[in-house]
Amino acid sequence: MINNISVTGIVAEYNPFHFGHAHHLSETKKHCDAVVAVMSGNFVQRCEPAICDKYVRAKMAVLGGVDLVIGLPVRFATGSAEKFAYGAVSVLASLGFVDTLSFGSESADIENIVKTASRIDAISPEEYKEAMRGGLTFADARARLIGAEHCEPNDILAIEYVRAINKLGCGMKPFAVKRTDGYLESATSLREKIFRGDLSGLPEYSAELLKKEISEGRAPGNLKNIERTLLGFVRNADRDSFKNIYGVNEKEGFDGRILSSVQARSLDELYSLIKTKRYTMATVKRAILSSYLRIKNEQPSPVPFVHILAFSEKGRQLIKSIPGDVTVVTNMSKIKDIYPEFADEERRATDLFSLSTPEIGTGFGEYTRKFQ
C-alpha cells in the first residue's frame, strides 16, 4: 500500500486479453484502488509463441483496466508452475507496495489452498524419491503425497502463488476470484478462432489491436512457423547443447533421449519420440525451448529488475513509487551489461518469436522495442 492506496497484483499471460480476463479484473478492482499485472513475454508457459507481441498484449491489458504491466522474464514464463509463480511473485514483491495477490481459481477456497501449500512445503526429498520410484512424474508424485490427484490447473497455480509468497516472506494476502461462466470461452478456443481469422470472442479494444497486428504481418505467432528452426537446432546439437539446461536431467540420460530423436520430421513427432511416462509433454517442450534459448538449470532467485511494458496514468504514479534500489527498464538493452544472461535470454526469445509471425521481424528487436 502507498499513500493509503491499496494495490493488488495479478499474474497473467493475457494471450490475448479476453472477456475472462476482464471479468477477473473487474472482480479484483472491487477490492482495491490499483492493479499491477506481471505478464509473460513473447513465449508463454506452454512453451509456444504468444499470439502477438508482449507490448501489444500489455496495451490490451491497460485498455482493459490494468494500471501497470510488467514483463515476466522468459526463464520464469516458460517454467514449471512453481518457477512461474516464484518469478512473478518476486517481481510484485520487489515493488514494495503490492499488498494483495489476486488469481482465478476453480475452487476459490483460500483456506484449502493455503493448507495445501503448507503440506507441499513439508514434503521431504526422500518422500519424493520414494513416490517417483514407480515411474511417476514429479507432479504426479506430489499430487499423490498431498492427496490431490485431481487438482485443477488454476488451483495448482494458486497453490504455487501462496508458496512463493511464503518463500519470499512478502506478506501479500491471497485473493481468489472463482472461475465461472463469466470466463466464457477458454483462451485455447479463442486462439483457435484467431488462427481462422475470427476475433469475435475478444473485447473491442483487444480485437482492434490484434487486427492491426495481423494486417501488418506481426501476428499471430505460430509454433508451426518455427518448427524447422527448432528441428534444425536439435539435428545440429550435441551433448554440450543440453549441459546444465533447465528441464534436461542429464543424470537420467534425458539429453541422450533428445539426441536419439533427430530423425523426427515435425515437432509433434519429436515431442512424441522423447516423451515417456516420467517425462510429460510439458517437460519435453520445456526442455527443447530452454535448450534453444540457453536457459540454465539454476536455483531460481528473485527477478532483479522491473521491465515496464505498459501503464495508465495511475500506473505512471505507481512507477514513481518503485524503490530507488530497484532497476527499472523499458527494454533489455539497458541491462545487457548488468544482467547479461537475462538480457540474452529475452533477446533470443524475441528473435525466435519474430520468426513465428507471418512476416519475419528484424533481429535483435528486444533491444530496440519499448512500450507504446
N, C-alpha and C positions, 0 to 999 in steps of 0.2 A: 504494500500500500504506500502511495506517495501523496502527500498533501491531502490526506483524507479521501483519496480516490482509490476505490477497490479495483484491482487489476486481475483478470483471470487469464490463464494460459490455455492454449489448445494445441495439440499436436495433430498434424494433418498431412495429407498428400494433395488434396484438392485436385484430383486428377480425372476430370476438371471439377471446378466448384459447381455443385448441383443443388437441387432443392433439398436433399437430405442434409447437406452441409448448412444450408440456410436455416433449416429447422433447428439443428443443433445450436447454431449461433444465436438464433432468436431466443431459445430457451436459456442459454447461458447468460445473455445480456439482461435477462430479467433480474439477475442476482449480482451484477457488477456494473462498474462505470466505464470500463475499457477492456478490450480483448487484444492479447498478443498471440499470434499463431507462429509456431515453428513448423516449417513446411519442407517436405522432401524436395530435392532439386530436380535435375533433368533425368534421373533414374529413380524408380520407386522400389518399395520393398519386394515386389515380385521379381525384381532384377530385370525389369523391362524399361524401355524408354517411356517417359511421361508422354501424355497425349500432346502436350505443347510445352514450350519453353517455361522455365520456372518464374521468370519475371512476369510473363503474361498471366500465369495461374495466380501469382501473388496479387496482381492487379484485380483479377476477378474477385479474390477474397476481400480486398479493400472495398470494392464496389458493393460487395455483399454485406459489409458491416464490420469487418475486422479492422482494427486500428493500426496494427503494426505486424508485418510479416517478416520473419527471419528465416534464412535458409538453414536446413539441416545438412551438414557435410555428407557426402556420398558414402563414406565409410560407415556411417550410422544409418543412413536412409535405406541402404540395401542389406543391412544386417539382420540378425535374428530379432525376434520380438524384444528380448532382453536388451540387446545392444541398441536397437532403435529407440526404445523408451529411455534408456540411460542417457544417450546423447541428447535427445530432445529436452528432457527434464533438466539436464545440466546447462543447456542454453538459457532456459527460463530462469533457473536459479541464479545464473550469473548477472541477470538484470537487477536483482535485488529488490524489486517491487512487485513481483507476481505473488499473490497470496493464495490463489486457488488454481487447481488444475481441473479443467472440465473435459470429459470424454463421453463418447457414446457407449452404451452398454446394453446387451440383451437383457440382463437381469436388473441392472441399476441397483443392485443390493450392495451398497458400500460396506456394510458391516462384514458380509461374507467375503468380499473382495480383499479387505484389509486382513482378515483372518487367514485367507488362503495365501496371501503374500508372506505372512509370518511363518506359515507352515513350510513353504518352499525354502525360505531362508534357513530353516532349521535342519534341512536335509544334509547329511554328510556326504563327502565324496565316495566313501565306501558304500553307502546305500545306493548311490547312482550306479557304481560299478556292478554291484550285485544285480540290480534291476535290469541292466543292459546286457548281461551275460547271455540271455536268451535271444539276442539279436534285436532287441527293441531300440528304437531311436531314442535320443536324449529326451526329446519332448514327450514321447510315449512313456518313457520310464518315469519322468517327473509326474505326469498325469496319474500314473498308477500309484505312485508313492503318496500322493495327496488325495487320491480317490476322486479325481476329476477328469476321467477319460473323455467325457463328452462336453468339455468346457467350450463355449462359443468363442469364435475368433476375437471379437471385440472385448469380451471379458478377459481373454488371455492378455491382451494389450493393457487393459485396465489394471490387472494384477501387476504387470511389469512396471506400469507408471508408479504404482504405490511402492513397489520395491525400490525403484530409482529414487523416489522422494526420501525413503528411509536411508538408503546408502549415502545420499548427498547431504542428509540432515538439513534440508532447506525449509522444512516446516510447511510446505504447501498443503492446503486442505483439498482432498479429492472430492470431486463433484460429478455425479453421473447423470446423464440425460438418457432416459430409456429410449431405445430404438423402437419406433412404432411405424404405422403405415405412413406417417408423415415423411418417412425417408423415401417413399415412392420406389422408383426403380433403383436397382443396385448400380454401383459405379461400373461394374463389368458390363452389364447390359447397355448402359449408356454409351460406353466406349465402342461397343459393337455397332451401335446405331451410328455413331460418329464416323466410323470407318465406311459406313454405307452412305455417308453424306447427310444424315438426319440429325439435326441439332435440336429437335423439338423438346427434348427432355431436360433442357437447361434453362436457367433464368435468362432473361433477355440480355443482360449485361455480359454474362458468360458466353452466350451464343454469338453475340456481335464480335467480341474479341477473338473467339475461336474462328469465326467465319473469316475474319481478316487474315489470320494466320494461315488458314487453309488456302485462301485465294492467292497468297503470296508464296506458297510452297513451303512454309515453315512448320506445317502441321498437316496431318497428325504424325507424331512419332510412332514408328512401327518396327517391332523387333525383326520382322521379316527383311527389312531393308539393310540390317547389319548382320544378317545370317552369314554371308560369305566372309565378312570381316572377322567374326568370331571363329568360324571354322578354319579360316586361314591361320589365325593365331594358334589354335590347338595343333594344327598339322605341322607348324614350324616350331613348336615348343619342345623343350627338353625338361629334365627334372629340375633344373635350376629355375625354370619359369614358374614352378609351383613351390619353391622353397620358402618357408615361413610366410605362406599366403593365408589370409583369413578364409576359413571354411575348408581348407585342404589338410586332412590328417595324414601326414607323411608316415607316421608310425604304423598306421593301419594300411599303408600302401595305396591311399586314395590317389596320389599323383600318378602312380603306375596305371591305375584303372583308367584315368583320363587319357594317358598316352596310348593305351591299348585300344582306344575307341576312335582313332584318327580316320578309320575307313568311313565314318558317318558322312552322309550326303546332305544332311539337314540338321538343324539344331534339335529338332524333336527326336531324331534318331540318335544324335549324340547324347542327349539327356537320358534317353531310354537305355542306351548301352552302359552308361555309368551308374545309373540308379540301381539301388539294391534295397532290401528291407531296412538296412541300417541307414543308408544314405537316401533320404527322401528327395523328391523332385526339387523342392525348395532349396535343399542343401546343395544339390548338383548345380542348379542355376547360379546360386550364390558363389560357388567355387569357381565357376568359369568366368563370371563377370569380375570377381575380385582378382583373379589371376590377370586378366586383361588390364584392369585398372591399377594393378600392383598394390593392392590394399594389404598391408601386412597383418599377420596374426599377432596382435598385441593386446595386452590387457587394456580395456577402454579407460580413458581418463577424460575428465570434463572437456568440452569444446572450449578452446582458449580464445575465441573471438566471437563477435556477433556480426553476421553477414546480413545487411539490410536489403530486402528485396522490394518492399513497397510499404507505404504508410499513408494514413489520413492526416488531417490537420491535428487531430488529437494524438495520433501516433508520433507526429513531429515533436510534440511536447514530451512524450514518453522517452524519445531518443535522447533528449536533453537531460533526462534524469538517470541515464545509464551511468554507473560508477566510472570515475575517471581512469581507474586502473584496468578497465575492460577495453580491449582493442575492438573498435567498430570500423567495419569496412563496407564498401559498396561493390567492390569486385576483388577477385583474388590477386590481382597484380600488386595490391597494397601489402600483401603478406608473403610474397614469394621468398623473401629473404628471412622473414621471421619464422614462418611455419611452412617450409618448403614442401613437406610431404602432403599436408592438407591442400596446398595450392596446386601441386602437380596432380593429385587425385581428381580435384574438381575440374582442372583443365582437360584431363584425359576423358572424364565423363562427359563434359560438354562437347568435346570434339567428336566423341562416339555418337552422342545424341544428334549432332549436326549431320551425321551420315544416315540417320534413321528417318529423316524427313524427306518428303517428295523432292524438294530441291536441296542439294548439298550445301550446307553452310560453310563459312570460312573457318579455317583452322585457328586455334588459339583465341576463339571468341570469348572464352571465360575471362580473359584479361582486358577486354575492351567493353563488354556489355555491362550496363548497370540499370538501376531502377528507372522506370519511365516517368 
